[in-house]
Amino acid sequence: MSTVPELFASKVFDDRVMKERLPSEVYKSLHETIAEGKELNLSVANAVAKAMCAWATENGATHFTHWFQPLTGITAEKHDSFISPTPEGRVIMEFSGKELIKGEPDASSFPSGGLRATFEARGYTAWDPTSYAFIKDNTLCIPTAFCSYGGEALDKKTPLLRSMEALNRQALRILKLFGNESVKRVTTSVGPEQEYFLIDRAVYEKRRDLVYTGRTLFGAKPPKGQELDDHYFGSIKPRVQAYMCELNEELWKLGILAKTEHNEVAPAQHELAPIYSTTNVATDHNQLTMEIMRRVAAKHGLVCLLHEKPFAGVNGSGKHNNWSIATDKGENLLSPGKTPFENAQFLTFLVATIKAVDEYQGLLRLSVATAGNDHRLGANEAPPAVISVFLGDELNAVLEAIESDTPYDGVERRRMRLGVDSLPSFTRDTTDRNRTSPFAFTGNKFEFRMVGSSNSIACANIMLNSAVADVLKGFADELEGAEDFDAALHELIRRTIKEHKRVIFNGNGYDDKWIAEAESRGLLNLKTTPEAMQLLIDPENVRMLTEEGVFSETEIRSRYEIQLENYVKTVRIEANTMLNMAKKEILPAVSAYAAHLAGALERKKTAVPGLTSEYDSATVEKLTALADEIYKAAEALEEKVASLDGIADITEEAYFIKDEIIPGMAALRAPADRAEMETAKEYWPFPTYGEILFSVK
């Protein structure tokens, strides 16, 4: 049996393998491409492809694929074999630099949001050499970007790489102002914590709502949920432990730094957390993680649910996006440091991030907007839909002292003049974590807690990188022309704090008083996806994203259309599933049980004249009334769903979903869940919440 060090990255064509198999000059050229973004020439690509093919086939691979992330939210791949015919009628295993660098999958069935006509099928994939190739299911997977025939991005990787380059470009300008000429590259790193549910496959297959939508559309509250807090960090059940063990092994083979595993708050809920890696690599790894979590679960007779809110009444699942900025020299730019130079630099990047979150709060909110996440945000189990920044009392006091130009009353009383005086020495964690904050500073990084469990982290990081890059650009423009850098920097930071402190909040984000206060501060409260998505096409946001080179205006419009289409389709599937379950399963079950009780009551009266049964008669009356209520709600919902066909505009359709369909679904669910509580177990047509949540022994 292999040890973990032997197992780790055994299926990855990583730096270790490249250094071993590539000629030194080829390795050096490729390394410069990866580290510094230099262009890769074809001769180097051919050498890399030859070595990659040899390594892959030695490890059992027979095919290769350009592995990309279209705007469907999942990954895509088209497999081609390595075989090439020989004149003797045999085959050889061959792979060229052209095949490595560029692929041509059919783009016609991927979402484009109007970027191309239906008949324009051609699309291109382009190798991302900064993310290592890997072997999955005997196929060499090459991480790539995906674009249309006209060059527009049809994926999530391309704008993510652009946003990373934008931040790199502006951060280097800032570092040069501090005299740091040796840094060649600044990158963002991410560690996405992944929450999920594990349930038994047998109960899953009996629930059409779980099969079709990934969440339960009906379900009464079980006698026991998460009230006792006995699942959180509790002892892991043997069946779950076996799953986690195999999951770790499969992730480690692919070089994914799975580090932490534990039970989460809700019954059947768990979490996996990786070590940080560069943002585009972390994004690739998280997509792989979600795929492998599902696959390994199936091998154990389980189902891994990644929906943000698979069960009402217990916590949903998020994906905490831990984000930081670092140089190629290993310096974390969000680490406070111990010298005046480091302090001033840290505060510059800190207040730039605060300003970015405030100015572009709408973009951050829409980056996590999905039909599933709408059920989770603001539900007193996850951050509210209002964006705010948590700094902790100590750092907040430092900023207040700078803003008011008064002595900081901390370790020692002294007036803080940036570039001259130093901050008090900060430890990694100077304050408690705030789990109610959407965007919390936790020592040397920010934790963006709003990302949904099924979301690609690309979207959140695209907007975060872009927003910070734009603010750093403004800072650099102002400081580069300053006669007195220290004085200009001090004034810039002081002014930034004053103008954007409204977004800083260190209290309880679940408190209704905070929501009211946030709105009085002018912060946005975008509760649903249609409301949030309007901000994507706001002129100021379009200006920023296009100026930073992250999106073209047509790409922005396409994503607006795609996101709303996805929202509409998702909820429409849910509504139709509800109608199907209500009419074909719930109503017949309720009616059958009511008829059973009515028949039993009549038989009792016949056997014992004058006998009455309060239970039988009252329950028959309740069930009959509930059946009528379910029927009427189903008819009303069906009528509303049918009316969607008459709405041509996607924005209008999304708002109709929000204002009419979703309330109609709630109106149907309420009497159905009450009927579940009145119907005998043997009559109820599918597993209950209690049976699902406690299905894994």
C-alpha positions in Angstrom: 0.0 0.0 0.0 1.3 3.4 -1.0 2.1 6.0 1.7 0.4 9.4 1.4 3.5 11.1 0.1 3.8 8.4 -2.6 0.1 8.7 -3.4 0.0 12.5 -3.5 -0.1 13.9 -7.1 0.6 10.5 -8.5 -1.9 11.2 -11.3 -0.6 14.8 -12.0 1.8 16.0 -14.6 3.2 18.5 -12.1 6.5 20.4 -11.7 8.2 17.4 -10.2 7.3 15.2 -13.3 8.1 18.0 -15.8 11.5 18.6 -14.2 12.3 14.9 -14.5 11.0 14.3 -18.0 11.6 17.6 -19.9 14.9 18.8 -21.4 16.3 21.6 -19.1 15.8 24.4 -21.7 12.2 23.2 -22.3 11.5 23.0 -18.6 12.9 26.5 -18.1 10.8 28.0 -20.9 7.6 26.3 -19.6 8.4 27.4 -16.1 8.7 31.0 -17.3 5.3 30.7 -19.0 3.8 29.4 -15.8 5.5 31.8 -13.4 5.6 35.0 -15.4 2.9 34.6 -18.1 5.3 34.5 -21.0 4.1 33.2 -24.4 4.7 29.5 -25.1 6.2 28.7 -28.5 5.2 25.6 -30.5 8.6 23.8 -30.2 8.3 23.9 -26.4 4.7 22.8 -26.7 5.7 19.8 -28.9 8.3 18.7 -26.3 5.9 19.0 -23.5 3.2 17.1 -25.4 5.6 14.2 -26.2 6.6 13.9 -22.5 3.1 14.3 -21.3 1.9 11.5 -23.7 4.6 9.2 -22.6 3.9 9.8 -18.9 0.1 9.5 -19.4 0.3 6.2 -21.3 2.8 4.7 -18.8 0.1 5.5 -16.2 -2.7 3.7 -18.1 -4.2 6.6 -20.1 -5.5 5.8 -23.5 -7.2 9.1 -24.3 -6.8 12.8 -23.8 -9.3 15.6 -23.3 -9.3 19.4 -23.1 -11.1 19.8 -19.7 -13.0 23.0 -19.5 -15.6 24.9 -17.5 -18.5 26.1 -19.7 -21.3 28.3 -18.3 -23.3 25.3 -17.2 -21.7 25.3 -13.7 -20.1 21.9 -14.3 -17.1 20.7 -16.3 -17.0 19.4 -19.8 -14.7 17.0 -21.7 -14.5 15.4 -25.2 -12.1 12.4 -25.3 -9.7 11.6 -28.2 -7.4 8.6 -28.2 -3.7 8.9 -28.5 -3.6 6.4 -31.3 -2.3 7.3 -34.8 -2.2 4.8 -37.7 1.1 3.6 -39.2 1.8 2.5 -42.8 2.0 -1.1 -41.6 -1.6 -1.0 -40.4 -0.6 -0.7 -36.8 -1.0 2.2 -34.4 1.3 4.3 -32.3 0.5 6.5 -29.3 1.1 10.1 -30.3 0.2 13.6 -29.1 1.3 16.8 -30.7 2.0 20.3 -29.4 -0.9 21.6 -31.5 -3.3 19.1 -29.8 -2.0 20.2 -26.4 -2.4 23.9 -27.0 -5.7 24.0 -28.9 -8.8 21.9 -29.2 -12.1 22.3 -31.1 -15.1 21.0 -29.2 -18.6 21.6 -30.6 -19.9 24.7 -28.8 -23.4 24.7 -30.2 -25.1 23.1 -27.1 -23.3 25.1 -24.5 -24.9 28.3 -23.1 -23.7 31.4 -24.9 -26.3 34.1 -24.0 -26.5 35.3 -27.5 -22.7 35.4 -28.2 -23.2 33.3 -31.2 -26.1 32.1 -33.5 -27.4 28.6 -33.0 -25.8 27.4 -36.3 -22.4 28.7 -35.3 -21.1 25.5 -33.7 -17.4 26.1 -33.6 -15.6 26.7 -30.3 -12.0 26.5 -29.2 -10.2 25.3 -26.1 -6.8 26.7 -25.1 -4.4 25.1 -22.7 -3.9 26.8 -19.3 -0.3 25.8 -18.5 -0.6 27.3 -15.0 -2.9 24.4 -14.0 -1.3 21.0 -14.2 -2.7 18.2 -16.4 -4.0 15.1 -14.6 -5.3 11.6 -15.3 -8.9 10.7 -14.5 -10.5 7.5 -15.6 -7.6 6.6 -17.9 -7.9 9.9 -19.7 -5.3 12.7 -19.6 -7.2 15.8 -18.7 -5.7 19.1 -19.8 -7.2 22.2 -18.1 -8.2 24.7 -20.7 -10.0 27.9 -21.4 -13.0 27.8 -23.8 -14.0 30.5 -26.3 -16.3 31.0 -29.3 -15.3 31.2 -32.9 -15.3 35.0 -32.5 -13.0 34.9 -29.5 -15.6 35.6 -26.8 -15.2 33.7 -23.5 -17.7 30.9 -23.2 -16.4 29.7 -19.9 -15.5 30.7 -16.3 -11.8 30.1 -16.5 -11.0 32.8 -19.1 -12.4 35.8 -17.2 -10.9 34.3 -14.0 -7.4 34.4 -15.5 -8.1 37.9 -16.8 -9.1 39.1 -13.4 -6.0 37.6 -11.9 -3.9 39.3 -14.5 -5.7 42.6 -13.8 -5.0 42.4 -10.1 -1.4 41.4 -10.7 -0.9 44.4 -13.0 -2.2 46.9 -10.5 -0.7 45.3 -7.4 2.8 45.5 -9.0 2.3 49.3 -9.4 1.5 49.6 -5.7 4.5 47.5 -4.7 6.9 49.6 -6.8 5.8 52.7 -4.9 7.0 51.0 -1.8 10.3 50.4 -3.4 9.7 46.7 -4.1 11.2 46.2 -7.6 12.1 42.5 -7.2 8.6 41.1 -7.3 7.6 39.9 -10.7 4.1 38.6 -10.1 1.3 38.9 -7.6 -1.3 36.2 -7.4 -4.4 35.5 -5.4 -4.8 32.3 -3.5 -8.0 30.6 -2.3 -8.9 27.8 0.1 -12.6 26.9 -0.5 -14.3 25.0 2.4 -16.9 22.6 0.9 -20.0 21.7 2.8 -22.2 18.8 1.7 -24.9 16.2 2.8 -24.5 12.4 2.6 -27.7 10.3 2.5 -28.5 6.7 1.7 -29.0 6.1 -2.0 -32.1 3.9 -1.4 -34.0 6.8 0.2 -32.7 9.2 -2.4 -34.1 7.1 -5.3 -37.6 7.2 -3.7 -37.7 11.0 -3.8 -38.4 12.5 -7.2 -37.6 16.0 -5.9 -34.1 15.0 -4.9 -33.5 13.1 -8.1 -34.8 15.9 -10.4 -33.7 19.0 -8.4 -31.2 18.1 -5.8 -33.4 19.4 -3.0 -36.6 18.3 -1.2 -39.6 20.3 -2.3 -41.9 18.7 0.4 -41.1 17.5 3.9 -42.5 18.1 7.4 -40.0 18.9 10.2 -38.8 15.7 11.9 -39.0 15.3 15.7 -35.3 15.8 15.9 -33.1 18.0 13.7 -30.0 20.0 14.8 -31.5 21.4 18.0 -29.1 19.5 20.3 -25.9 20.5 18.4 -24.9 16.9 18.7 -23.8 16.4 15.1 -21.4 19.3 14.8 -17.8 18.0 15.2 -19.3 14.8 16.5 -17.9 11.3 16.1 -17.9 10.4 12.4 -20.0 7.3 11.6 -18.1 4.3 10.2 -19.8 4.4 6.9 -19.1 8.1 6.5 -15.5 7.6 7.7 -15.0 5.0 5.0 -16.3 7.4 2.4 -14.1 10.2 3.6 -11.1 7.9 3.6 -11.5 6.9 0.0 -12.4 10.5 -1.0 -9.1 11.8 0.5 -7.2 9.1 -1.4 -8.8 10.0 -4.7 -8.3 13.7 -4.2 -4.7 13.3 -3.1 -3.9 11.3 -6.2 -5.0 14.4 -8.2 -2.8 16.7 -6.1 -5.8 18.2 -4.3 -4.7 19.3 -0.8 -7.7 17.9 1.1 -6.8 18.7 4.7 -9.7 18.9 7.1 -12.9 16.8 7.4 -15.7 16.9 10.1 -19.4 16.7 10.7 -21.2 20.0 10.2 -24.2 21.4 12.1 -27.2 19.6 10.4 -27.7 15.9 10.6 -26.1 14.1 7.6 -24.0 17.3 6.8 -20.3 17.3 6.6 -17.4 19.6 5.5 -14.1 19.2 3.6 -11.5 21.9 3.6 -8.3 22.1 1.4 -5.0 23.9 1.9 -4.7 27.1 -0.2 -3.6 27.2 -3.8 -3.5 29.7 -6.6 -7.0 30.8 -7.5 -7.3 29.2 -10.9 -5.8 26.0 -9.7 -8.1 26.1 -6.6 -11.1 26.6 -8.9 -10.1 23.6 -11.0 -9.6 21.5 -7.9 -12.9 22.5 -6.4 -14.7 21.4 -9.6 -12.9 18.1 -9.4 -13.6 17.8 -5.7 -17.4 18.1 -6.3 -17.3 15.5 -9.1 -15.3 13.0 -7.1 -17.4 13.5 -4.0 -20.4 12.4 -5.9 -18.6 9.5 -7.6 -17.1 8.1 -4.4 -20.5 8.4 -2.6 -22.0 6.2 -5.3 -19.4 3.5 -4.6 -20.5 3.5 -0.9 -24.3 3.3 -1.6 -24.6 7.0 -0.7 -25.6 10.2 -2.5 -23.6 13.4 -2.0 -26.0 16.4 -2.1 -24.4 19.7 -3.0 -27.5 21.8 -3.2 -27.4 24.9 -1.0 -30.7 24.0 0.7 -31.6 20.4 0.3 -33.7 20.3 3.5 -35.9 23.0 5.1 -35.6 23.6 8.8 -31.9 22.6 9.0 -28.8 24.4 7.9 -28.0 24.6 4.2 -24.5 24.2 2.7 -22.1 26.9 1.7 -18.5 27.1 0.4 -16.4 29.6 2.3 -14.0 31.3 -0.1 -10.8 32.1 1.9 -9.0 34.7 -0.3 -5.6 36.2 0.1 -3.0 38.1 -2.1 0.7 37.1 -2.3 3.9 37.9 -4.2 6.1 35.4 -6.1 8.5 35.9 -3.2 6.1 34.4 -0.8 4.9 37.6 0.9 1.3 37.7 2.0 0.1 41.2 1.3 -2.8 40.9 3.8 -0.4 40.0 6.6 0.1 43.0 9.0 3.8 42.6 9.4 6.1 44.0 12.1 7.8 47.1 10.6 6.5 50.5 9.5 7.2 49.6 5.8 5.1 46.4 6.1 2.4 48.1 8.1 1.8 50.8 5.5 1.8 48.3 2.7 -0.6 46.1 4.5 -3.0 48.9 5.3 -2.9 50.0 1.7 -4.1 46.6 0.5 -6.5 46.3 3.4 -8.3 49.5 2.8 -8.2 48.8 -1.0 -10.1 45.6 -0.3 -12.6 47.4 2.0 -13.3 50.0 -0.7 -13.6 47.4 -3.4 -16.2 45.5 -1.3 -18.2 48.7 -0.6 -18.1 50.1 -4.2 -18.7 46.8 -5.9 -21.0 45.1 -3.3 -23.5 44.4 -6.0 -21.0 42.5 -8.1 -20.0 40.4 -5.1 -23.6 39.6 -4.3 -24.5 38.6 -7.8 -21.4 36.5 -8.1 -23.1 34.0 -5.6 -26.6 34.4 -6.9 -28.4 31.2 -7.8 -31.9 29.8 -7.2 -30.4 27.5 -4.7 -28.4 30.0 -2.8 -31.5 32.3 -2.5 -32.9 29.8 0.0 -29.8 29.9 2.1 -28.6 33.6 2.3 -30.3 35.5 5.1 -31.8 32.4 6.7 -30.0 32.8 10.1 -27.7 29.9 9.1 -25.5 31.8 6.6 -24.6 35.4 6.0 -27.3 37.8 5.2 -27.8 39.0 1.6 -26.3 42.4 2.8 -22.6 42.6 2.1 -20.4 43.9 5.0 -16.8 43.5 6.2 -15.8 42.2 9.6 -12.4 43.4 10.9 -12.5 42.6 14.6 -12.3 45.2 17.4 -8.5 45.7 17.4 -8.0 46.3 13.7 -11.2 48.4 13.6 -9.8 50.6 16.4 -6.6 51.1 14.3 -8.6 52.3 11.4 -10.7 54.6 13.5 -7.5 56.2 14.9 -6.1 56.7 11.4 -9.4 58.3 10.3 -9.7 60.7 13.2 -5.9 61.3 13.2 -5.8 60.6 16.9 -3.5 58.3 19.0 -4.2 54.6 18.8 -5.1 53.5 22.3 -3.7 50.0 21.9 -0.4 48.5 22.9 0.9 52.1 23.3 -0.6 55.5 22.8 1.0 57.0 19.7 -0.1 59.0 16.7 0.0 56.8 13.6 1.7 58.4 10.6 2.0 55.8 7.9 5.5 55.0 6.8 6.9 56.3 10.1 5.2 54.6 13.0 4.4 50.9 13.2 1.2 49.1 14.1 1.0 47.0 17.3 2.2 43.5 16.6 -0.7 41.4 15.3 -1.0 37.7 15.8 -2.7 35.6 13.2 -6.0 35.8 15.0 -6.6 38.9 17.1 -10.3 38.4 17.6 -13.1 35.9 17.4 -14.3 34.7 14.0 -17.7 36.1 13.0 -19.7 33.4 11.2 -22.5 35.8 10.5 -20.3 38.1 8.4 -20.3 37.7 4.6 -16.7 39.0 4.3 -14.6 38.6 7.4 -10.9 39.3 7.9 -9.3 36.4 9.7 -5.7 37.3 10.4 -4.1 37.3 6.9 -7.0 36.6 4.6 -10.6 37.4 3.9 -13.3 34.7 4.2 -16.1 35.3 1.7 -18.8 33.2 3.2 -21.7 33.8 0.8 -20.6 31.3 -2.0 -23.1 28.4 -2.3 -22.0 24.8 -2.0 -22.7 23.9 -5.6 -21.3 27.2 -7.1 -18.1 27.4 -9.0 -15.8 29.6 -7.0 -14.6 31.2 -10.2 -17.5 33.7 -10.3 -16.9 35.1 -6.8 -13.1 35.4 -7.4 -13.6 37.0 -10.8 -15.6 39.8 -9.2 -13.4 40.1 -6.1 -10.1 40.2 -8.1 -11.6 42.7 -10.5 -12.9 45.0 -7.8 -9.7 45.1 -5.9 -7.7 45.6 -9.1 -9.8 48.6 -10.0 -9.3 50.2 -6.6 -5.6 49.6 -6.7 -5.5 51.2 -10.1 -7.0 54.3 -8.6 -4.6 54.3 -5.7 -1.6 53.9 -8.0 -2.8 56.7 -10.3 -3.0 59.0 -7.3 0.2 58.0 -5.5 2.5 57.8 -8.6 2.3 61.6 -9.0 2.6 62.5 -5.4 5.5 64.8 -4.3 5.5 63.4 -0.7 4.6 59.7 -0.9 4.2 59.2 2.9 1.9 62.2 3.3 -0.1 61.3 0.2 -0.5 57.7 1.3 -1.5 58.7 4.9 -4.2 61.0 3.4 -5.4 58.4 0.9 -5.8 55.7 3.6 -7.5 58.1 6.0 -9.9 59.3 3.3 -10.7 55.8 2.1 -11.6 54.7 5.6 -13.8 57.7 6.1 -15.6 57.2 2.8 -16.1 53.4 3.1 -16.4 52.7 6.8 -20.2 52.1 6.2 -19.4 48.6 5.0 -17.5 47.7 8.2 -19.7 45.8 10.7 -18.4 43.7 13.6 -21.7 42.7 15.1 -24.4 40.0 14.6 -25.3 39.8 10.9 -28.3 37.7 11.8 -29.9 40.5 13.8 -32.9 42.2 12.1 -31.7 45.5 13.6 -28.5 45.2 11.5 -30.5 44.7 8.3 -32.4 47.9 9.0 -29.2 49.7 9.9 -27.4 48.4 6.8 -30.1 49.8 4.6 -29.9 53.2 6.4 -26.1 53.1 5.7 -27.0 52.8 2.0 -25.9 49.1 1.7 -27.7 46.9 -0.8 -30.0 44.1 0.4 -30.5 42.0 -2.7 -32.5 39.1 -1.5 -33.0 37.2 -4.8 -31.2 36.4 -8.0 -33.3 38.6 -10.3 -32.7 41.6 -8.1 -28.9 40.9 -7.8 -28.4 40.3 -11.5 -29.6 43.8 -12.4 -26.3 45.0 -11.0 -24.3 43.1 -13.6 -25.5 45.4 -16.4 -25.2 48.6 -14.2 -23.1 51.1 -16.3 -20.5 51.6 -13.6 -20.0 47.9 -13.1 -19.8 47.4 -16.9 -17.2 50.2 -17.1 -15.0 48.7 -14.4 -15.1 45.1 -15.8 -14.4 46.2 -19.3 -11.6 48.7 -18.4 -9.9 46.0 -16.3 -10.1 43.7 -19.4 -12.0 41.0 -17.5 -15.1 41.0 -19.8 -16.2 42.6 -23.0 -19.6 44.3 -22.9 -21.1 41.5 -25.0 -19.7 38.9 -22.6 -21.3 40.7 -19.7 -24.7 40.8 -21.4 -24.4 37.1 -22.3 -23.8 36.2 -18.6 -26.7 38.3 -17.5 -28.9 36.3 -20.0 -27.4 32.9 -19.0 -27.7 33.5 -15.3 -31.4 34.5 -15.5 -32.1 31.6 -17.9 -30.6 29.2 -15.4 -32.6 30.7 -12.6 -35.8 30.4 -14.6 -35.2 26.9 -15.8 -34.2 25.7 -12.3 -37.3 27.0 -10.6 -39.5 25.8 -13.5 -38.2 22.3 -13.1 -38.8 22.5 -9.4 -42.4 23.7 -9.9 -43.2 21.0 -12.4 -41.7 18.4 -10.0 -43.9 19.7 -7.2 -47.0 19.4 -9.4 -46.0 15.9 -10.4 -45.5 14.8 -6.8 -48.6 16.5 -5.5 -50.9 15.1 -8.1 -49.4 11.6 -8.6 -48.2 10.8 -5.1 -49.4 13.1 -2.3 -53.1 13.6 -3.2 -53.7 9.9 -3.9 -52.0 9.0 -0.6 -54.0 11.5 1.4 -57.2 10.5 -0.3 -56.5 6.8 0.2 -55.8 7.2 3.9 -58.9 9.4 4.4 -61.0 6.8 2.6 -59.5 4.1 4.8 -60.4 6.0 8.0 -63.8 6.7 6.7 -64.4 3.1 5.9 -63.1 2.0 9.3 -65.5 4.5 11.0 -68.4 3.1 9.1 -67.5 -0.4 10.0 -67.2 0.5 13.6 -70.7 2.1 13.5 -72.1 -0.9 11.9 -70.6 -3.2 14.5 -71.5 -1.0 17.4 -74.6 1.2 16.6 -74.2 4.7 18.0 -70.4 4.5 18.4 -68.4 7.6 17.5 -64.7 8.0 17.0 -63.3 11.5 17.4 -59.9 10.5 15.9 -61.4 8.9 12.8 -64.0 11.6 12.1 -61.7 14.5 12.9 -58.8 13.1 10.9 -61.0 12.4 7.9 -62.2 16.0 8.1 -58.7 17.3 8.3 -57.4 15.2 5.5 -60.3 16.1 3.2 -59.8 19.8 3.9 -56.0 19.5 3.3 -56.5 17.5 0.1 -58.8 20.3 -1.2 -56.2 22.9 -0.2 -53.4 20.9 -1.9 -55.5 20.5 -5.0 -56.4 24.2 -5.2 -52.8 25.2 -4.6 -51.6 22.8 -7.3 -54.1 24.1 -9.8 -53.1 27.7 -9.1 -49.4 26.8 -9.4 -50.0 24.9 -12.7 -51.8 27.9 -14.1 -48.9 30.2 -13.2 -46.4 27.8 -14.7 -48.4 27.7 -17.9 -48.4 31.5 -18.1 -44.6 31.5 -18.3 -44.9 30.4 -21.9 -46.4 33.8 -22.8 -43.4 35.8 -21.4 -40.7 36.5 -24.0 -38.4 38.7 -22.0 -35.9 36.9 -19.7 -35.9 39.6 -17.1 -39.7 39.7 -16.9 -39.8 36.0 -16.8 -37.3 35.9 -13.9 -39.3 38.4 -11.9 -42.5 36.5 -12.5 -40.7 33.4 -11.2 -39.7 35.3 -8.1 -43.0 37.1 -7.5 -45.5 34.4 -8.5 -44.0 30.9 -9.0 -42.0 30.7 -5.8 -44.8 32.0 -3.6 -47.1 29.5 -5.4 -44.7 26.7 -4.6 -44.7 27.7 -0.9 -48.5 27.8 -0.9 -48.5 24.2 -2.3 -45.9 22.9 0.1 -47.5 24.2 3.3 -50.7 22.0 3.2 -48.8 19.0 1.9 -46.4 19.1 4.8 -49.3 19.4 7.2 -51.0 16.4 5.5 -47.8 14.4 6.0 -48.2 14.8 9.8 -51.7 13.5 9.6 -51.2 10.6 7.2 -50.2 7.1 8.4 -46.6 6.1 7.6 -47.6 3.2 5.4 -49.7 5.5 3.2 -47.1 8.3 2.8 -45.6 7.8 -0.7 -41.9 8.7 -0.1 -39.3 8.9 2.7 -39.8 11.6 5.3 -37.1 14.0 6.6 -36.4 11.9 9.6 -35.9 8.8 7.4 -33.6 10.8 5.0 -31.5 12.8 7.5 -30.8 9.7 9.7 -30.5 7.2 6.9 -26.7 6.7 7.1 -26.0 4.5 10.2 
